[in-house]
Amino acid sequence: MKAVILTAGEGRRLRPITHYVPKPMIPFFGKPFLEYTIQNLVGLVDGVVLVVKYKQGQLRDYFGDRYASLSIEYVEQIELKGTAAALITAKDFVSEEFFVLQSDVYAPQSILLAMKELNAENIISLTKVDDPENHAGIDYNSDGRVKRTFTSGPWVDRGIWLFSHVIFDYIKKIQLFNKELRVLVAVQQMIDDDIDVFSYTSTEPWVQLGDHAPLDSVLNALDFFLEHNGGDVANYHSEIKRSSVEVEVVGSKISNSLIFGNGKVIDSLIENSVLYCHGIIRGKIITNQILA
């Protein structure tokens, strides 16, 4: 079994950070965001297929052709026309049921394992939100079968899927939806043809990058990884709290922020911000910003 991970997008909502680093490679406590998901796949799948395009060299250089027990393969998406256009690029790399993961969504191992154990060929993982108007709502029956995609209900697509090879037959048939070819449109056509697609609902935290509130999404991810994987950075010359900082810092106060790059922060106050630091930040007050 393999996992296909869609990594080709430009991450426009997180600009200017993503002018320098592709979204899945933004680091949290020393690891790229995507690595947290890939490490959860170890023991569950045999290999990973990364669908790449934008700044793909950074992913290839970091992950190489193997991660622990996982083989890593790459396929380039030619045109950025949505999730379905990305997925069909990997058609020849999978031959059985396989996971499909969005690279900007953290995939907990518990969800991956539960989906694998459902013994169903096509599954969409769902999460419950308070703002369904900003997401892709999914309606399902009492037995878990999905009956409608793109609804206004509170349960929405989490961006973690499991499919059989039949998904590719339906991707070939779909038309553009809001100028994109979208996997959930193909899923709806499968349902209309009486092909079972099941839901898996979970209330685990939905950790993603670059949502409709991009700064908040990164800071929420920061909080999650701080609680589950990371820790505050020790620094004898500065005060750093609840932050992931991977640059040299002198005489500064940093809280609830993500800072990385090859630069330096001197005599500054930084709060609730995300910075790609490739120079010297000196004597600045930065709050509630995404900067590079």
C-alpha positions in Angstrom: 0.0 0.0 0.0 1.2 3.5 -0.8 0.3 7.1 0.2 0.1 9.8 -2.5 0.8 13.2 -1.0 -0.1 16.3 -3.0 2.7 18.9 -2.6 2.8 20.8 -5.9 0.9 24.0 -5.0 2.4 27.4 -4.6 1.0 28.2 -1.2 -0.2 31.6 -2.2 -2.0 32.3 1.1 1.2 32.1 3.0 3.1 34.5 0.8 5.7 36.0 1.2 7.0 33.0 3.2 6.3 30.7 0.3 8.3 32.8 -2.1 11.3 31.1 -0.4 10.0 27.8 1.1 7.2 25.6 -0.2 4.4 25.3 2.3 4.9 21.7 3.3 8.6 22.5 4.1 7.9 25.2 6.6 9.7 23.9 9.8 8.2 23.4 13.2 10.7 22.6 16.0 13.3 21.4 13.5 11.1 19.3 11.2 9.3 20.4 8.0 5.5 20.3 8.5 5.2 17.4 6.0 7.7 15.2 7.9 5.3 14.9 10.8 2.8 13.2 8.5 5.4 11.1 6.7 6.7 9.7 10.0 3.1 8.7 10.9 3.0 6.6 7.7 5.9 4.4 8.8 4.5 1.0 9.4 1.2 1.7 7.7 2.3 1.9 4.1 5.2 0.7 2.1 5.9 3.8 0.1 5.1 7.4 -0.5 4.5 9.2 -3.8 5.1 12.9 -3.7 3.3 14.9 -6.4 5.6 17.9 -6.9 6.1 21.0 -8.9 6.6 24.3 -7.0 10.1 24.4 -5.5 10.3 20.7 -5.8 14.0 20.6 -5.3 13.6 21.4 -1.6 11.5 18.3 -1.1 13.7 16.1 -3.2 16.8 17.2 -1.4 15.3 16.7 2.1 13.5 13.4 1.7 15.6 11.7 -0.9 14.4 8.3 -2.0 13.8 6.8 1.4 12.4 7.7 4.8 12.9 5.0 7.5 11.2 2.0 5.9 9.3 4.0 3.3 10.3 4.3 -0.3 9.9 7.8 -1.6 9.0 8.5 -5.3 8.3 11.7 -7.1 6.1 12.6 -10.0 5.8 16.1 -11.4 2.4 17.8 -11.9 2.6 19.7 -15.2 -0.4 22.1 -14.7 -1.6 23.3 -11.3 -5.3 22.8 -11.9 -6.5 21.4 -8.6 -6.5 18.2 -6.5 -7.8 15.9 -9.2 -5.2 17.1 -11.7 -2.5 16.4 -9.1 -3.8 13.0 -8.1 -4.1 11.6 -11.7 -0.5 12.4 -12.2 0.3 9.6 -9.8 -2.0 7.0 -11.5 0.8 4.8 -12.7 2.5 4.7 -9.3 -0.3 3.0 -7.4 -2.0 -0.3 -8.1 -4.3 -1.0 -5.2 -6.0 1.0 -2.4 -4.0 4.0 -1.4 -4.1 7.0 0.8 -4.3 10.5 -0.7 -3.1 13.3 1.6 -2.9 17.0 1.3 0.6 18.1 2.2 -0.7 21.1 4.1 -2.9 18.9 6.4 -1.3 17.0 9.3 -2.4 13.3 9.1 -2.5 11.8 12.6 -1.5 8.1 12.7 -4.7 7.2 14.6 -6.8 8.5 11.8 -4.7 6.7 9.1 -4.8 3.5 11.1 -8.6 3.7 11.6 -9.3 4.4 8.0 -7.1 1.4 6.9 -9.0 -0.9 9.3 -12.4 0.2 8.1 -12.1 -2.4 5.3 -13.7 -0.1 2.7 -12.3 0.8 -0.7 -13.1 4.5 -0.7 -13.1 6.7 2.5 -13.1 10.4 3.2 -12.0 11.6 6.6 -14.2 14.3 8.1 -13.8 16.9 10.8 -16.4 19.1 12.5 -16.1 22.9 12.2 -18.0 26.0 13.3 -17.5 27.7 9.9 -18.6 25.2 7.3 -19.2 28.0 4.8 -15.4 28.2 4.4 -14.9 24.5 3.7 -16.2 21.5 1.7 -19.2 20.1 3.7 -20.0 16.4 3.4 -23.3 14.8 4.2 -23.4 11.1 5.1 -26.0 8.5 6.1 -26.3 6.8 9.5 -24.2 3.8 8.2 -21.4 6.2 7.3 -21.9 6.2 3.5 -21.3 9.6 2.0 -24.4 10.9 0.1 -23.4 14.4 -0.9 -20.3 16.5 -1.3 -20.0 20.3 -1.2 -22.8 20.8 1.3 -23.3 23.4 4.1 -23.2 20.8 6.9 -20.8 21.0 9.9 -18.8 17.9 9.0 -16.3 18.9 6.3 -13.5 17.2 4.3 -10.3 16.9 6.3 -8.1 16.3 3.3 -7.2 12.7 4.2 -8.6 10.2 1.8 -8.3 6.5 0.9 -9.3 5.4 -2.6 -9.3 2.4 -4.9 -8.0 2.8 -8.5 -11.6 3.5 -9.7 -11.1 7.1 -8.6 -9.0 7.7 -11.7 -11.8 6.6 -14.0 -14.0 9.3 -12.6 -11.3 12.0 -12.5 -11.1 11.6 -16.3 -14.7 12.4 -16.6 -15.1 15.6 -14.5 -15.3 19.2 -15.6 -13.7 22.3 -14.0 -15.3 23.4 -10.8 -14.4 27.0 -9.8 -11.6 26.8 -12.4 -10.2 23.6 -10.9 -10.4 19.9 -11.3 -11.4 18.7 -7.8 -11.3 15.2 -6.4 -14.6 15.7 -4.5 -16.4 16.3 -7.8 -15.2 12.8 -8.9 -16.3 11.4 -5.6 -19.8 12.8 -6.1 -20.0 11.1 -9.5 -18.9 7.8 -8.0 -21.7 8.2 -5.4 -24.2 9.0 -8.2 -23.1 5.8 -9.9 -23.8 3.8 -6.7 -20.2 3.3 -5.8 -19.9 3.3 -2.0 -17.8 6.0 -0.5 -17.6 5.9 3.3 -16.9 8.7 5.8 -14.6 8.5 8.8 -15.4 11.2 11.4 -13.0 12.3 14.0 -12.8 15.1 16.5 -9.0 15.1 16.7 -7.5 18.6 16.1 -7.5 19.6 12.4 -4.0 20.9 11.9 -3.5 22.6 8.5 -1.5 25.5 6.9 -2.8 28.4 4.9 -6.5 28.1 5.5 -8.8 31.1 4.9 -7.1 32.6 8.0 -3.5 31.8 7.1 -1.7 33.4 10.1 -4.0 31.7 12.6 -3.6 28.4 10.8 0.2 28.5 11.2 0.0 29.6 14.9 -2.5 26.9 15.6 -0.1 24.3 14.1 2.6 25.8 16.2 0.5 25.3 19.4 -0.3 21.7 18.3 3.3 20.7 17.7 4.5 22.5 20.8 2.1 20.4 22.9 2.7 17.1 21.1 6.2 17.2 19.7 8.2 20.3 20.5 9.4 22.5 23.4 10.5 26.0 24.0 13.9 27.0 22.7 16.6 27.6 25.4 18.4 30.9 24.8 20.5 32.6 27.4 20.4 36.0 25.7 16.7 36.3 24.9 13.3 35.5 26.2 11.5 33.0 24.0 8.1 31.6 24.9 5.8 29.2 23.0 7.8 29.6 19.8 9.7 27.7 17.2 12.9 29.7 16.5 15.6 28.5 14.2 17.7 31.6 13.8 20.2 33.3 16.0 18.5 35.6 18.5 20.1 38.2 20.7 18.5 40.6 23.3 15.0 40.0 22.0 11.6 38.8 23.3 9.7 36.4 21.1 6.3 34.8 21.9 3.9 32.6 20.1 5.9 32.9 16.8 7.5 30.8 14.2 10.9 32.1 12.9 13.2 30.3 10.6 15.9 31.0 7.9 19.5 31.9 8.0 19.2 35.4 9.5 19.5 37.0 12.9 17.1 38.8 15.3 18.6 41.5 17.5 16.9 43.7 20.2 13.4 43.1 18.8 10.0 42.2 20.1 8.1 39.6 18.0 4.6 38.3 18.9 2.1 36.1 17.1 4.0 36.2 13.9 5.5 34.0 11.2 8.9 35.1 9.8 11.3 33.8 7.2 14.4 35.6 8.4 17.1 35.8 5.7 18.8 39.0 6.9 19.2 40.9 10.2 16.1 42.1 12.1 17.2 44.7 14.5 15.2 46.9 16.8 11.8 45.9 15.4 8.4 45.4 16.9 6.5 42.8 14.9 3.1 41.6 15.8 0.4 39.6 14.0 2.3 39.4 10.7 3.6 37.0 8.1 6.9 38.4 6.8 9.9 37.4 4.7 
